[in-house]
Amino acid sequence: MTRIACCQIDPVIVDLDGNSDRIAAAVADASAAGADVIVLPELVTSGYMLADDAEARAAALAAGDPRFSKWAAAAGDSWVVLGFCELGDDGLLYNSAAVLDGGSVAAVYRKTHLWDREKLIFTPGNALPPVMQTPHGAIAVMLCYDLEFGELTRRAVVDGADLIVAPVNWPLFPRPEGEHPGEVITAMSTARTNHVAVAACDRAGVERGQRWTEGTAIVSADGWVVAEAGPGERTVMADLDLSLSRDKMLTEYVHLLEDRRLDLY
């Protein structure tokens, strides 16, 4: 079994040092609770509602920033994914996710599908989400709006992903009483149609007037929510057998990947 933790914290806009401490504390607590995989929100280092290019640059980090070593040390043996505002070697800004493993940054993924005003600040990535081979299984890394593109999530599954993890910042939208947030429904559908586990870590709080869904959810490969955060800062955990994601044979005659009509689409 793999213990997955999603830390739904409330970063403060452009407070790099304060956010660094919040991240380290959340990661250390989750690691101490036995988490194998720890996920934090999108742009957790900087906050999301960045005013413009100049403010984003003031809050941006290079992938070699020493703060990553601090967070990796807090993780111990845990594998961590967190969102950050990246200043690339090319001088461009990216909405990125860092993968921390073995005390260092093992990979960086740059969000390929930018949402709304993100397009005014960030450059979209031009590489597919990495599918990382870990002791817990193959883990694909995406960011927020990426989950809305079935072409991308299916590609990760074809590439062998047992778990899709996504740091997210989901703006709060109205929904009928008693319904899951639409983004959680998308995560459930992604899990069900691909028979793959999904962990989406949202953020808490209100930032510059923007309320967040606080919809953190861990979804089994069968498509059911097995842990969710709800309102407020909190960490949720679930134990999943990720090897179950590898079985795409739902019945004697139903195979989710082999039944695709690649001759038609």
C-alpha positions in Angstrom: 0.0 0.0 0.0 1.1 3.6 -0.7 0.1 6.3 1.7 -0.7 9.5 -0.2 -1.0 12.9 1.6 -2.4 16.1 0.2 -1.6 19.2 2.2 -4.3 21.8 1.6 -2.5 24.8 3.0 -3.1 28.6 2.6 0.0 30.3 1.1 0.4 34.1 1.4 0.8 36.0 -1.8 4.5 36.8 -2.5 5.6 35.7 1.0 8.4 33.5 -0.1 10.0 33.0 3.3 6.7 32.5 5.2 5.5 30.1 2.5 8.7 28.2 2.7 8.2 27.6 6.4 4.6 26.6 5.8 5.7 24.1 3.2 8.4 22.6 5.3 6.1 22.2 8.3 3.4 20.5 6.2 5.8 18.2 4.5 7.5 17.2 7.8 4.2 16.5 9.5 3.0 14.4 6.5 6.2 12.5 6.4 6.1 11.8 10.1 2.6 10.4 9.6 4.0 7.9 7.2 3.2 9.5 3.9 5.0 8.0 0.9 3.8 10.6 -1.6 3.1 14.2 -0.5 1.3 16.7 -2.7 1.0 20.4 -2.1 -1.0 23.1 -4.0 -0.2 24.8 -7.3 2.0 28.0 -6.9 2.3 27.2 -3.2 5.6 29.0 -3.0 4.2 32.4 -4.3 0.5 32.4 -4.1 -1.7 32.4 -7.1 -3.3 35.8 -7.7 -0.1 37.5 -8.9 -0.8 41.0 -10.3 1.5 41.1 -13.2 4.9 40.0 -14.6 6.9 42.1 -12.2 5.2 40.7 -9.1 5.6 37.2 -10.4 9.3 37.7 -11.0 9.7 39.0 -7.5 8.2 35.7 -6.2 9.8 33.4 -8.8 12.3 30.7 -8.0 14.9 28.9 -10.1 14.8 25.1 -9.9 18.2 25.2 -8.1 17.0 27.5 -5.3 18.2 26.2 -1.9 14.7 26.3 -0.5 14.0 23.0 -2.5 16.8 21.3 -0.5 15.1 22.5 2.7 11.8 21.0 1.7 13.4 17.8 0.5 15.1 17.5 3.9 11.8 17.9 5.6 10.4 15.1 3.5 12.8 12.4 4.7 12.1 9.4 2.5 8.8 10.7 1.2 8.3 11.7 -2.4 7.0 15.3 -2.8 5.3 17.3 -5.6 4.6 21.0 -5.1 3.7 23.9 -7.4 6.0 26.9 -7.8 6.5 30.0 -9.8 9.5 29.2 -11.9 12.0 31.6 -13.4 13.6 29.5 -16.2 17.1 29.7 -17.5 15.6 31.3 -20.6 14.3 34.2 -18.5 10.7 33.2 -19.0 8.2 32.5 -16.2 6.5 29.1 -15.9 3.7 27.7 -13.7 5.7 24.6 -12.7 5.7 21.6 -10.4 8.8 20.3 -8.7 9.3 16.7 -7.8 11.5 16.2 -4.7 13.1 12.8 -4.1 16.3 11.7 -2.4 17.0 15.1 -1.0 16.9 17.1 -4.2 14.8 18.1 -7.2 14.3 15.0 -9.3 12.2 16.6 -12.1 10.4 19.9 -13.0 7.2 19.9 -15.1 5.9 23.1 -16.7 2.2 23.4 -17.0 1.1 22.9 -20.6 -2.5 24.2 -20.4 -2.6 27.7 -18.9 -5.9 28.9 -17.3 -7.4 32.3 -17.9 -5.1 35.1 -16.7 -2.2 32.8 -16.3 -1.6 33.3 -20.0 -0.7 37.0 -19.2 2.2 36.0 -17.0 3.4 32.5 -17.8 4.7 30.7 -20.8 3.2 27.2 -21.4 5.5 24.2 -21.1 6.3 22.3 -24.2 6.9 18.8 -22.7 4.5 16.1 -21.7 4.0 15.5 -18.0 6.7 13.2 -16.6 5.8 9.7 -15.6 8.2 9.1 -12.7 9.3 5.6 -11.7 9.3 5.4 -7.9 9.4 2.7 -5.3 5.6 3.2 -5.0 4.8 2.8 -8.7 4.8 5.0 -11.8 3.5 8.5 -10.9 2.5 11.2 -13.5 2.7 14.9 -12.6 0.3 17.5 -13.9 -1.0 20.9 -12.8 -4.7 21.9 -12.3 -6.2 22.7 -15.7 -4.2 19.9 -17.3 -6.6 17.5 -15.8 -9.4 18.8 -18.0 -7.7 17.4 -21.1 -8.4 13.8 -21.6 -5.8 13.6 -24.3 -3.1 14.4 -21.7 -4.4 12.1 -18.9 -4.9 9.2 -21.3 -1.4 9.7 -22.6 0.0 9.5 -19.1 -1.9 6.2 -18.6 -0.7 4.8 -21.9 2.8 5.7 -20.7 2.3 3.6 -17.6 1.1 5.9 -14.9 -0.3 4.2 -11.8 -1.2 7.5 -10.1 -1.7 11.0 -11.5 -0.9 13.7 -9.0 -1.8 17.3 -9.5 -1.2 20.4 -7.5 -4.2 22.6 -8.2 -5.8 26.0 -7.3 -9.5 25.6 -8.1 -11.4 28.9 -8.0 -14.8 28.5 -6.3 -17.7 28.2 -8.7 -21.4 27.8 -7.8 -22.7 24.3 -7.8 -26.0 22.5 -6.8 -26.2 21.7 -3.1 -24.7 18.4 -2.2 -22.8 18.0 -5.5 -19.0 17.5 -5.7 -17.1 20.4 -7.3 -16.9 20.0 -11.0 -13.2 19.6 -10.9 -13.5 16.7 -8.5 -16.0 15.1 -10.9 -13.4 15.5 -13.6 -10.8 13.8 -11.4 -13.3 10.9 -10.7 -14.1 10.5 -14.4 -10.3 10.5 -15.2 -9.8 7.8 -12.7 -12.8 5.7 -13.8 -12.2 5.9 -17.6 -8.5 5.1 -17.2 -8.6 2.9 -14.1 -5.9 5.1 -12.5 -5.6 6.7 -9.1 -5.7 10.5 -8.9 -4.6 12.8 -6.2 -5.4 16.5 -6.6 -4.3 18.9 -3.9 -6.2 22.2 -3.8 -5.4 25.2 -1.6 -7.3 26.9 1.3 -8.3 30.4 2.1 -9.2 33.6 0.2 -6.6 35.5 -1.8 -7.1 39.0 -3.1 -10.9 38.4 -3.1 -10.7 35.0 -4.8 -12.2 32.2 -2.8 -11.0 28.7 -3.5 -13.0 25.5 -3.8 -10.9 23.7 -1.1 -11.7 20.6 -3.0 -8.7 18.4 -2.4 -9.5 14.8 -3.3 -7.8 11.5 -3.5 -9.6 9.2 -5.9 -9.2 5.4 -6.3 -8.6 3.7 -9.7 -12.3 2.8 -9.6 -13.2 6.4 -9.6 -14.4 6.9 -6.1 -13.3 9.6 -3.7 -11.5 7.9 -0.8 -10.3 11.1 1.0 -11.2 14.8 0.7 -10.3 17.9 2.7 -13.3 20.2 2.7 -13.0 23.8 3.9 -9.9 25.0 5.8 -6.3 24.2 6.0 -5.8 20.4 6.5 -3.9 17.4 5.4 -5.8 14.3 4.2 -4.3 10.9 3.6 -5.3 7.7 2.0 -3.7 4.3 1.6 -4.0 2.9 -2.0 -2.7 -0.2 -3.7 -1.3 1.4 -6.8 -0.7 -1.9 -8.5 -4.5 -2.1 -9.0 -4.2 0.7 -11.6 -2.2 -1.6 -13.9 -5.2 -3.9 -14.4 -7.2 -2.4 -17.3 -9.3 -5.6 -17.8 -12.6 -4.7 -16.2 -14.5 -7.8 -17.3 -13.6 -10.9 -19.3 -14.1 -9.0 -22.5 -13.5 -5.3 -21.5 -10.0 -3.8 -21.6 -9.8 -0.1 -21.3 -6.8 0.4 -23.5 -7.1 -2.5 -26.0 -10.7 -1.6 -26.8 -9.6 1.8 -28.1 -10.3 2.3 -31.9 -7.0 3.8 -32.9 -7.9 3.1 -36.5 -10.7 5.7 -36.1 -9.2 8.3 -33.8 
